[in-house]
Amino acid sequence: MDLNFKGTRLLVSDFAGCVGFYHKTLGFDLIYQAQSGEEADLKMGDTTLNLIKRSSMSKIVGMADNLDDDNLTDNVALIFTTLNLDETCKQLEA
């Protein structure tokens, strides 16, 4: 199966505050920040952490009414990549 773990994504409401916490307080390296200012990748050692504004993730998954509220949804997403989504889904379902 061609499935690769890319990293952990945190859905955050206070994006700037969270970037500051992970980067300045905990010492993660800021390796990417979207021009929109709504997503960033941080790295410490072999660990990559993706922060994304909850409202941005809502748009990506088509759940604008549900992901904006911190109390209604999960706050963490594990991100995987694959070259062939249909084939990977078939293998996972088997």
WOTA-V792732 format. One record per residue. N is the residue number from 0. RES is the residue in three letters. BURIAL is b if it has 16 or more other ideal C-beta (glycine too) atoms within 10 Angstrom, else e. D_FIRST is the distance of its C-alpha to the first C-alpha in Angstrom with 2 decimals. Layout:
BEGIN
N_RES_BURIAL_D_FIRST + N_RES_BURIAL_D_FIRST
END
This chain:
BEGIN
0_MET_e_0.00 + 1_ASP_e_3.78 + 2_LEU_e_5.82 + 3_ASN_e_9.17 + 4_PHE_e_12.28 + 5_LYS_e_15.19 + 6_GLY_b_18.04 + 7_THR_e_20.41 + 8_ARG_b_22.56 + 9_LEU_b_26.01 + 10_LEU_b_27.90 + 11_VAL_b_31.50 + 12_SER_e_34.87 + 13_ASP_e_36.82 + 14_PHE_b_34.64 + 15_ALA_e_37.30 + 16_GLY_e_38.17 + 17_CYS_b_34.60 + 18_VAL_b_34.04 + 19_GLY_e_37.36 + 20_PHE_e_36.52 + 21_TYR_b_33.23 + 22_HIS_b_34.61 + 23_LYS_e_38.28 + 24_THR_e_38.44 + 25_LEU_e_35.29 + 26_GLY_e_34.99 + 27_PHE_b_31.57 + 28_ASP_e_31.56 + 29_LEU_e_31.45 + 30_ILE_e_29.12 + 31_TYR_e_28.95 + 32_GLN_b_31.03 + 33_ALA_e_30.90 + 34_GLN_e_34.22 + 35_SER_e_34.37 + 36_GLY_e_34.65 + 37_GLU_b_32.17 + 38_GLU_b_29.03 + 39_ALA_b_28.66 + 40_ASP_b_26.30 + 41_LEU_b_27.74 + 42_LYS_e_26.70 + 43_MET_e_28.00 + 44_GLY_e_26.70 + 45_ASP_e_22.90 + 46_THR_e_22.87 + 47_THR_b_22.65 + 48_LEU_b_24.16 + 49_ASN_b_24.36 + 50_LEU_b_27.49 + 51_ILE_b_28.03 + 52_LYS_b_31.11 + 53_ARG_b_30.65 + 54_SER_e_32.30 + 55_SER_b_29.89 + 56_MET_b_26.85 + 57_SER_b_28.81 + 58_LYS_e_29.12 + 59_ILE_e_25.44 + 60_VAL_e_24.39 + 61_GLY_e_27.59 + 62_MET_e_29.19 + 63_ALA_e_32.24 + 64_ASP_e_34.40 + 65_ASN_e_32.15 + 66_LEU_b_30.59 + 67_ASP_b_33.91 + 68_ASP_e_35.22 + 69_ASP_e_34.10 + 70_ASN_e_35.02 + 71_LEU_e_33.03 + 72_THR_b_29.40 + 73_ASP_e_26.92 + 74_ASN_e_27.49 + 75_VAL_e_24.07 + 76_ALA_b_20.68 + 77_LEU_e_17.46 + 78_ILE_e_15.89 + 79_PHE_e_12.21 + 80_THR_e_11.24 + 81_THR_e_8.71 + 82_LEU_e_9.91 + 83_ASN_e_9.54 + 84_LEU_e_10.43 + 85_ASP_e_11.41 + 86_GLU_e_8.37 + 87_THR_b_6.34 + 88_CYS_e_9.65 + 89_LYS_e_9.95 + 90_GLN_e_7.06 + 91_LEU_e_8.63 + 92_GLU_e_11.96 + 93_ALA_e_11.74
END
